[in-house]
Amino acid sequence: MELELIATAAFGLEALVAAELRQLGYRDLAVDNGQVTFRADEAAVCRANLWLRTADRVLIKVGSFSARTFDELFAGTRGLPWADWLPADAAFPVRGRSVGSQLFSVPDCQAIVKKAIVEKLKERYRRRWFPETGPLYAVEVALRKDVATLTIDTTGPGLHKRGYRRLVGPAPLKETLAAALVLLSRWQPDRALLDPLCGTGTIPIEAALLGKNIAPGLNRGFAAEAWPNLPPRLWAEARAEARDLARRDLKLRVYGSDIDPAALDLARLHAREAGLEGEVFFQRLPVSRVSSRFEYGYLITNPPYGQRLGEEREVERLYRELGEVFRRLETWSAGVLTPHPDFERLFGRRADRKRKLYNGRIECHYYQFWGPRPPQAR
């Protein structure tokens, strides 16, 4: 059965998600703000959830229609094939959002969609009441410019929850954004990678998962695994494929350093939970002392932003030290994510590329600096 699926993404990461989907073999893609829509078979629900590194979640699109009134919203929702997905005991909470639409009261829209789905299910199951004691089918009604799109979430907890990071330090970087920073850097597994402000280790760990081609969702579960609509065989086949494609014997040169011993303890714990103990190396080191014995590599980091009162001078000093480190690593490339408006001056170099990205709700730029290509081996 062909499905219309939506991979949601943070602003600025849509093209990366589309590239990941193409790498998985899906070609019929439509890229829009915050999402990539694609058509694929049922197995794609399993494969996309297991493999997507930069997406937030994978949704099944049940349908979309024009809805300028509550009556149109009710009729359009009731006209969709809900019973094809929701069993009689399904738990189906409804959440909503509205942008630029006449129907702007999200609680009212949620209530109307819920009532319409119940009426539709009554036709199939011939009952008046639904206990909602079964598997979770989280429904969303998204209203945008008077068009309602109804989806069911297959993921459950967001895709950034890989399963290895059970404890976090202050100002954690989402795993999906960390993976995006590595992908955007063009890092290759045969080169060194260093995060000199690694905190609890998210960037080095995501780089190692990418370098070893380990599916980021391999060690977690998903909402749709409990659905009777998707045969367990599809999940078993997708997980077997992911295990076969992992390059666990590949040796990497991935490093992280920080001055906070508690953060480094968490980083080592997270690496162990990710199955990367002995594959990613962490050490306690101030930025000013960072160096590398490798001639070519990538420095990728998400430094402190200094947005609390009194931190600005310390952060600016840190950015100057980062610039000094990068000048010593003269054949390396670098990528730094920060919202600081004066970062390039402090760093001491104008970026070769600057991308707008969001770390949560904080508007940042990803400053990228390209080093020379290593000589081709003869």
C-alpha positions as CSV (number, residue, x, y, z in Angstrom):
1,M,0.0,0.0,0.0
2,E,1.4,3.4,-1.0
3,L,1.3,6.0,1.8
4,E,1.8,9.7,1.9
5,L,4.3,10.4,4.6
6,I,5.7,13.6,6.2
7,A,9.1,13.9,7.8
8,T,9.0,17.0,10.0
9,A,12.1,19.1,10.6
10,A,13.4,22.2,12.4
11,F,13.6,25.3,10.2
12,G,16.7,25.2,8.0
13,L,17.1,21.4,8.0
14,E,14.5,20.5,5.4
15,A,17.0,20.1,2.6
16,L,19.1,17.7,4.8
17,V,16.1,15.6,5.6
18,A,15.3,15.4,1.9
19,A,18.8,14.3,1.1
20,E,18.6,11.6,3.8
21,L,15.3,10.4,2.3
22,R,16.9,10.2,-1.2
23,Q,19.8,8.2,0.3
24,L,17.2,5.8,1.6
25,G,15.9,5.4,-1.9
26,Y,12.8,7.6,-1.8
27,R,12.4,10.0,-4.8
28,D,8.9,11.4,-4.8
29,L,9.6,14.3,-2.5
30,A,8.1,17.7,-1.8
31,V,10.1,20.1,0.4
32,D,8.2,22.8,2.4
33,N,8.8,24.9,5.5
34,G,9.4,22.5,8.4
35,Q,8.6,19.3,6.5
36,V,9.3,17.0,3.6
37,T,6.4,15.0,2.1
38,F,7.1,11.8,0.3
39,R,5.3,8.8,-1.1
40,A,6.4,5.3,-0.2
41,D,5.3,1.9,1.0
42,E,4.5,0.8,4.6
43,A,8.1,-0.4,5.1
44,A,9.2,3.3,4.8
45,V,7.5,4.1,8.1
46,C,10.0,1.7,9.8
47,R,13.1,2.6,7.7
48,A,12.5,6.4,8.0
49,N,12.1,6.2,11.8
50,L,15.2,4.1,12.2
51,W,17.5,6.1,9.8
52,L,16.6,9.8,9.7
53,R,19.2,11.7,11.7
54,T,18.0,15.3,11.2
55,A,14.2,14.9,11.1
56,D,11.9,15.4,14.2
57,R,9.3,12.8,13.5
58,V,7.5,10.7,10.7
59,L,3.8,11.3,10.2
60,I,1.2,9.5,8.0
61,K,-0.8,12.0,6.1
62,V,-4.5,10.9,6.3
63,G,-5.7,13.8,4.2
64,S,-6.0,17.6,3.6
65,F,-8.9,19.9,2.6
66,S,-10.1,23.4,2.7
67,A,-11.6,24.4,6.0
68,R,-12.8,28.0,6.6
69,T,-15.6,27.0,9.0
70,F,-16.1,24.5,11.8
71,D,-18.7,22.7,9.6
72,E,-16.1,22.3,6.8
73,L,-13.6,21.1,9.3
74,F,-16.0,18.5,10.7
75,A,-17.2,17.3,7.3
76,G,-13.7,17.1,5.9
77,T,-12.4,15.1,8.8
78,R,-15.3,12.7,8.9
79,G,-14.8,12.1,5.2
80,L,-11.3,10.6,5.7
81,P,-10.6,6.9,6.1
82,W,-9.8,6.8,9.8
83,A,-11.0,3.2,10.4
84,D,-8.3,2.1,7.9
85,W,-5.8,3.1,10.6
86,L,-7.5,3.3,14.0
87,P,-8.6,0.0,15.6
88,A,-11.6,0.0,17.9
89,D,-9.5,0.4,21.0
90,A,-7.1,3.0,19.6
91,A,-6.0,5.8,21.9
92,F,-6.2,8.9,19.6
93,P,-5.5,12.2,21.3
94,V,-5.8,15.2,19.0
95,R,-3.4,18.1,19.1
96,G,-3.5,21.1,16.8
97,R,-1.9,24.3,15.4
98,S,-3.2,27.1,13.3
99,V,-1.3,29.7,11.2
100,G,-2.9,32.3,9.0
101,S,-6.3,30.6,9.1
102,Q,-9.9,31.7,9.8
103,L,-10.1,28.8,12.3
104,F,-7.7,30.1,14.8
105,S,-9.1,28.6,18.1
106,V,-6.9,25.5,18.3
107,P,-8.9,23.9,21.3
108,D,-12.1,24.2,19.3
109,C,-10.5,22.7,16.2
110,Q,-9.1,19.8,18.3
111,A,-12.5,19.1,19.8
112,I,-14.3,19.1,16.4
113,V,-11.7,16.8,14.8
114,K,-12.0,14.4,17.7
115,K,-15.8,14.3,17.4
116,A,-15.6,13.8,13.6
117,I,-13.2,10.9,14.0
118,V,-15.5,9.3,16.6
119,E,-18.5,9.6,14.2
120,K,-16.5,8.0,11.4
121,L,-15.4,5.1,13.6
122,K,-19.0,4.5,14.7
123,E,-19.8,3.7,11.1
124,R,-17.1,0.9,10.9
125,Y,-17.3,-0.6,14.4
126,R,-21.0,-0.2,15.2
127,R,-20.5,1.0,18.7
128,R,-21.3,4.2,20.6
129,W,-18.3,4.4,22.8
130,F,-14.5,3.9,22.3
131,P,-12.4,3.0,25.4
132,E,-9.1,4.2,24.0
133,T,-7.1,1.6,25.9
134,G,-5.1,0.3,23.0
135,P,-2.0,1.5,21.0
136,L,-1.4,5.2,20.6
137,Y,-2.3,7.0,17.4
138,A,-1.5,10.6,18.1
139,V,-3.6,12.8,15.6
140,E,-2.7,16.3,14.6
141,V,-4.8,18.9,12.8
142,A,-2.6,21.5,11.2
143,L,-4.4,24.6,9.8
144,R,-2.4,26.7,7.4
145,K,-3.9,29.4,5.2
146,D,-7.4,27.8,5.6
147,V,-6.2,24.3,4.6
148,A,-6.5,21.5,7.2
149,T,-3.9,18.7,7.1
150,L,-4.7,15.6,9.3
151,T,-1.8,13.3,10.3
152,I,-1.1,10.4,12.6
153,D,2.3,10.3,14.3
154,T,4.3,7.1,13.9
155,T,7.3,8.1,16.0
156,G,6.2,8.8,19.5
157,P,8.9,10.6,21.5
158,G,10.8,12.8,18.9
159,L,13.5,11.3,16.8
160,H,16.2,13.3,18.7
161,K,15.6,10.8,21.5
162,R,18.1,8.2,20.3
163,G,18.1,6.3,23.6
164,Y,21.7,7.0,24.6
165,R,21.3,10.3,26.4
166,R,19.4,9.7,29.6
167,L,21.0,12.5,31.5
168,V,21.7,16.0,30.1
169,G,23.7,18.9,31.2
170,P,22.7,22.6,31.0
171,A,21.7,24.0,27.6
172,P,21.7,20.6,25.8
173,L,22.0,20.4,22.0
174,K,19.4,18.2,20.4
175,E,20.9,15.1,18.7
176,T,19.1,16.0,15.5
177,L,20.8,19.4,15.3
178,A,24.2,17.9,16.3
179,A,23.9,15.4,13.4
180,A,22.9,18.3,11.1
181,L,26.1,20.2,12.0
182,V,28.2,17.2,11.1
183,L,26.4,16.5,7.9
184,L,26.6,20.2,6.8
185,S,30.3,20.2,7.5
186,R,31.0,17.6,4.8
187,W,33.1,15.6,7.3
188,Q,34.3,12.2,6.1
189,P,35.0,9.3,8.4
190,D,38.6,9.1,7.2
191,R,39.3,12.5,8.7
192,A,39.7,13.6,12.4
193,L,36.8,15.4,14.1
194,L,37.1,17.5,17.3
195,D,34.7,19.3,19.5
196,P,36.7,21.5,21.9
197,L,33.6,22.5,23.9
198,C,31.8,19.1,23.8
199,G,29.8,19.3,26.9
200,T,28.0,16.0,27.3
201,G,29.3,14.7,24.0
202,T,26.4,15.0,21.6
203,I,28.4,16.2,18.5
204,P,31.2,13.6,18.7
205,I,28.7,10.8,19.4
206,E,26.5,11.8,16.5
207,A,29.6,12.0,14.3
208,A,30.6,8.5,15.3
209,L,27.2,7.1,14.6
210,L,27.2,8.7,11.2
211,G,30.8,7.6,10.5
212,K,30.0,4.0,11.4
213,N,26.7,4.1,9.5
214,I,24.8,3.1,12.6
215,A,21.0,3.9,12.3
216,P,20.3,6.5,15.0
217,G,17.0,4.8,16.0
218,L,18.3,1.3,16.3
219,N,18.2,1.2,20.1
220,R,14.8,2.8,20.7
221,G,11.1,2.0,20.1
222,F,8.5,3.8,18.1
223,A,4.7,4.4,18.5
224,A,3.9,2.5,15.3
225,E,5.6,-0.7,16.5
226,A,2.5,-1.3,18.6
227,W,0.1,-0.8,15.7
228,P,-1.7,-3.9,14.3
229,N,-1.8,-2.1,10.9
230,L,2.0,-2.5,10.4
231,P,3.2,-6.1,10.5
232,P,6.0,-6.8,13.0
233,R,7.8,-8.4,10.1
234,L,8.4,-4.9,8.6
235,W,10.1,-3.7,11.7
236,A,12.2,-6.8,12.0
237,E,13.4,-6.5,8.4
238,A,14.2,-2.8,8.8
239,R,16.2,-3.5,12.0
240,A,18.0,-6.4,10.4
241,E,18.9,-4.2,7.4
242,A,20.2,-1.5,9.8
243,R,22.4,-4.0,11.7
244,D,23.8,-5.4,8.4
245,L,24.7,-1.9,7.1
246,A,26.5,-0.8,10.3
247,R,30.3,-0.5,9.9
248,R,31.2,-1.2,13.5
249,D,34.7,-2.3,12.8
250,L,35.6,1.0,11.1
251,K,38.1,3.0,13.2
252,L,37.4,6.6,13.6
253,R,39.4,9.6,15.0
254,V,36.6,11.4,16.9
255,Y,37.4,13.5,19.9
256,G,35.8,15.8,22.4
257,S,37.2,18.1,25.1
258,D,35.8,20.3,27.8
259,I,36.8,21.8,31.2
260,D,33.8,20.5,33.1
261,P,34.5,17.1,34.6
262,A,30.8,16.4,35.3
263,A,29.9,17.0,31.7
264,L,32.7,14.7,30.5
265,D,31.5,12.0,32.9
266,L,28.1,12.2,31.1
267,A,29.8,12.3,27.7
268,R,31.5,9.0,28.5
269,L,28.3,7.5,29.8
270,H,26.4,8.6,26.7
271,A,29.1,7.1,24.4
272,R,28.8,3.8,26.3
273,E,25.0,3.8,26.1
274,A,25.4,4.5,22.3
275,G,27.6,1.4,21.9
276,L,30.7,3.6,21.2
277,E,32.8,3.0,24.3
278,G,36.5,3.1,23.1
279,E,35.4,4.7,19.8
280,V,35.0,8.3,20.9
281,F,37.6,9.9,23.1
282,F,37.1,12.6,25.7
283,Q,39.6,14.6,27.8
284,R,39.5,17.5,30.2
285,L,41.2,20.5,28.5
286,P,40.7,24.2,28.3
287,V,40.1,25.6,24.8
288,S,43.4,27.5,24.8
289,R,45.3,24.3,25.0
290,V,43.5,22.4,22.3
291,S,45.7,21.0,19.5
292,S,45.8,17.9,17.3
293,R,48.5,15.7,15.8
294,F,46.4,15.1,12.7
295,E,47.2,17.3,9.7
296,Y,43.6,17.4,8.3
297,G,40.4,17.4,10.2
298,Y,37.2,19.2,11.3
299,L,36.5,21.3,14.3
300,I,32.8,21.3,15.0
301,T,31.3,22.9,18.1
302,N,28.3,24.5,19.7
303,P,30.0,26.9,22.2
304,P,28.2,28.7,25.1
305,Y,26.1,31.6,24.0
306,G,26.5,33.9,27.0
307,Q,22.9,35.0,27.0
308,R,22.7,35.3,30.8
309,L,23.8,38.5,32.5
310,G,27.5,38.8,33.2
311,E,28.5,36.0,30.8
312,E,29.2,38.0,27.7
313,R,32.8,38.9,28.4
314,E,33.7,35.3,29.2
315,V,32.0,34.0,26.0
316,E,33.8,36.6,23.9
317,R,37.1,35.6,25.3
318,L,36.2,32.0,24.5
319,Y,35.4,32.9,20.9
320,R,38.8,34.6,20.5
321,E,40.5,31.5,21.9
322,L,38.5,29.3,19.4
323,G,39.9,31.5,16.6
324,E,43.4,31.1,17.9
325,V,43.0,27.3,18.0
326,F,41.7,27.3,14.5
327,R,44.6,29.4,13.2
328,R,47.0,26.8,14.7
329,L,45.0,24.0,12.9
330,E,45.7,25.7,9.6
331,T,44.8,22.8,7.3
332,W,41.5,22.0,9.2
333,S,37.9,23.1,8.5
334,A,35.6,24.4,11.2
335,G,31.9,24.8,11.9
336,V,30.6,26.9,14.9
337,L,26.9,27.4,15.9
338,T,26.2,30.6,17.8
339,P,23.7,33.4,17.9
340,H,26.4,36.0,18.7
341,P,26.1,38.9,16.2
342,D,29.8,39.7,16.3
343,F,31.2,36.1,16.2
344,E,33.3,36.5,13.0
345,R,35.1,39.5,14.4
346,L,35.9,37.7,17.6
347,F,36.9,34.6,15.8
348,G,39.2,36.6,13.6
349,R,38.0,35.4,10.2
350,R,35.0,35.8,7.9
351,A,33.0,32.6,7.4
352,D,33.1,30.9,4.0
353,R,29.4,30.1,4.5
354,K,26.8,31.2,7.1
355,R,23.5,29.3,7.5
356,K,20.6,30.3,9.7
357,L,19.5,27.5,12.0
358,Y,17.5,27.3,15.2
359,N,18.7,25.8,18.4
360,G,15.3,25.3,20.0
361,R,13.8,28.8,19.8
362,I,17.2,30.6,19.6
363,E,18.0,31.9,16.1
364,C,21.6,31.1,15.4
365,H,24.0,31.0,12.5
366,Y,26.3,28.1,11.6
367,Y,29.6,29.6,10.6
368,Q,31.6,27.4,8.3
369,F,35.3,27.8,7.4
370,W,36.8,25.6,4.7
371,G,40.3,24.3,5.0
372,P,42.4,23.0,2.1
373,R,41.7,19.6,0.6
374,P,44.3,17.0,1.5
375,P,46.4,15.8,-1.4
376,Q,45.0,12.9,-3.3
377,A,46.7,9.6,-2.6
378,R,48.6,8.1,-5.5
